[in-house]
Amino acid sequence: MDENLKGRVALVTGASSGIGASVVRRLLAAGVRVHGVARRLDALEAVSSEHLDSGQFVAHALDVADIRAGRALVAQLAQNDPIDILVAAAGTNVPRRRIAELTDESFDQIMKTNVYGVFTLLSASLDQLRERQGDVVIISSIAANWPDHSGAAYGASKSALLGLARGASRDEHGNGIRVCSILPGIVDTPILDLRPSPPPREVRDWAIHPDDIAEAVHCAVSLPPRTNLAEISVVATRLQSLSNTQAATPELPASMRGNN
């Protein structure tokens, strides 16, 4: 299916680590030219230095919560290197995440990055995506449907992304734009370190790997244009089922059970 990807151009957010970095590497391997977005330029450039040198990977230091900067980048790409794939993988959370611990500031921080950042880049790139019959992949979370350790604000933000993706798909499928939401369960990424009690190595070893989500992204964007994977739920086999975010494995005590 890589034949459907060669020569395409992608914009990937959250590209310096975790799922975003894995998506960058997977798309590069498939022949896609990738523009990666993250706040830390040094970490972003380290994701694939060989492709950076060749120009196949272009790094952009940008905070997706900065609406003006996000729209400026998309306008620049429209002129110089129009995209036909948008992968929104940037996300954040806070340690103090129970509803009684959330503040106006922490709630706003989560929404600006997890929701407004996605809307900004999606709405700004619509003309490019329409012209090139493009793909949008939004990394939501199982927490959008099932409350878990990620907290009320994070879950609300990921639920909002489901609504955004479904509405965008309804509005734009007639223009040839495919929208896919991917809902991972627990993934072994740095965001787990923001938990009040980060899960131990034993749990992380059973968690989804970022490369697994990158494969789901690759599948979604490489299918023939006639077919759209609208929503993909991905859970860690030993730790989660779709409707139960508590680990059912008897070998693990309750304190070790982990969810995204």
N, C-alpha and C positions, 0 to 999 in steps of 0.2 A: 504493500500500500504506500510505500515511500514514493512511488512514482507520482502519486497525487500531491506530494509535498514539495518536490524539487522546484526551486525558483520562487517559492512563496516567501513572504516577509511577515515576521511576527513581532509583536510587542508583548513582553512578559514582565509583569510587576512582581515585586518581592523576589527578585532574581538573584540576590546575593547569597541565599542560604535556603535550606529546607526544600519544600516542594518547588518553589520558583526556580532554584538553581538546578534541580533535577530536570525540570521541564526544559530549561534552556539547553542543557546538554543533550537531551533526547531529541529536540527539534533540530539542533545543529547536526547531529548524527544522521538525521533524515534529509539533510540538504537544505534546510530552511535558513534564511538569513534572519538573525534575531537581534532585536533591540531590547536590552535588559534594563530594567529600572529598579533602583534601590537607593536608600539613603547613603550607604557606605560605599564609596567608589572603589576603595582598595579591595574590599571583600568581593565586590561585583566583578572587578577585573580579574580576580583570581579564579573565577568560576570556570573559565575556559581561555587561558592566555594564548594558546595557539590559534584559536579562531579569532581572538582579539587582534592578533598581529596580522592576520590575513584580511581583516575587515568583514568577515562573516558574522562576527559578534560585535555589537556596538554597545558600549556601556554609557548609561545616563544616570548621573547622581541626582535624585529627585525624591521628594517625599510625596507620596500619592495624596496625602491630606492637603497638600498645597494646590488648590483648585486652579489658580492662575498659572502656575508652573506646568501643571498637567495639560491644560489646554494649549499652552504655548508649545510644548513638545509635540503634541499631536498635529498642530498646525505646521510645524517644521517638517515632520515626516510626510505630511500631505504634499509638500512641495518637493522634497528631496528623495523620499523612499517610502511610498505609500504602503500601508500594511494591509494584509488580508487575513491575519490571525491576531486576535487579542486574547491573552491569557491573564486573568486577574487573580494572582496568587498572593498578593500582599495582604497581611493580616496582623492584628495585634490583640493583646489581652492585658489584663492587669492582675497583680497578685491578690489584691483585696477586691474580690469579685462577688461575694454574697450580696444579696439585694440590700441588706442593712449597711454594708460597707461601701457601696458605690457612692460616688459623689457626682455632682454636675460635671466636674472637670474630667473624671475618669470615664464616665459614660460618653461624654462628648468626644474624648480621644478615640474610643473604640469605634464610634459611629463615623467619625471623619475618615479614619483609615479604612475600615471594613466595608462601609457602604458608600459614603460620598466619593471616596477615591475611585471606586468601581464605576459609579454613575458618571463621573466627570470624564473618564477616559472613554467609556462606551459611547456616551452621547457625542463627544467631540470627534470620534472616529467613524461615525455612521456613514458619512459620505464615501469615505475610502472603502469601507466594508461593503456597501451597496454596489459600488462600481466594480469591485473585484470578487463579488459573490463570496464574502468572507465568513470566518468562523469566530465565535465568541465563546470562550470557556471561562466560567466563573467557579472558583473554588469556594464552595459553601462549607457545610459541615453536617454530620449526623446530628449535631447539637441543634440544628435548625428545627428538627422534628422531635427530638427526645432530650429533655433536660439532663445535664450531666455536670461533671466537675468544672466545666468551662465557665459557668456562671450565667446569670440572667442577661447581662448586657451583651456578652458575646453571642449567646443563643439568639437574642433579639436581632443582632446585626446579621447573623447568618440566615435567619428567617426572612429578613428584609431582602437579602440577596436572592432567595428563591422567588419572592414576589417580583423583584426587578427582572430576573431572567425570564420568568414565565410571561410577564407583560411585554418585554422586549421581543421575545420570540413570536408572540401573537401579532405584534405590530409589524415585524420585519421579515417574517418567513416568506411573504409574497415578494420581497425584494431579493430573495436568495440568500439571506443571512441565516446561518444556523447558530443557535444558542444552546449551549450545553452547561448544565450545572453538575459539578462533581461534589459529592457529600462524603468526605472521609470520616472515619472514626478516629481512633487514637493513632497518630503518626509520630514517629520518633524524630521530632524536629526541635529546634531551640525554644519554641514557644512553650514546651512542656516545663522548661525551667522557670517559667513565670507562675506556675502553680504554687499555692501556699505550701504544699508538700509535694515536690517533684517526684514522679514515680521512680522506683529503683530500676537498676539495670535489667533485672529479670523481666519486668513488665515491658520495658523498651525493646528488649530482644524479641518479644512476641508481637510488638506493635507493627503497624503498616510501615514500610520504608518509603521515603519520598520518591524513590525510583518507581515504586508501584503506581503511585498517582500519576507520575509522568507518562507511564505506559497507557493509562486511561486517557490522558489528554491526547497522546499520539493517536490512539484509536479513534477518538472522537473527530479529530480534524483530518484524518487521512481516509475516512470512508468516502465513497463516491458522493457527489453533491445531492443525489436523489434521497439520501438517507441521513437522518439526524438522530444522534443519541441525546435525547433531551435531558435526561437526568440519570446519573450513575451514583449509586450508593456503594461505598467500599468500606468494609469493616475488617477488623483484625480477628481472624478465625478463633483463636484461643481465648480472646478477651471479651468479645462482643457478639451479640446477635442484633438483627436490625431494630427490634423493638425493645431491647433490653441492654442498657449501657453499663450494667454491672457484669464483671467477669463471672462466668459460671464454672470456672475451672477449680476443682476441689483442692489442687495443690497450692493455690494461692490464698493466703489469708485475706480477709476483707480489706485490711490496710494497704495491701499491695495492688488492689484492683484499680485499673486506670482507664480513663476515657478522655477523649480529646476535648 
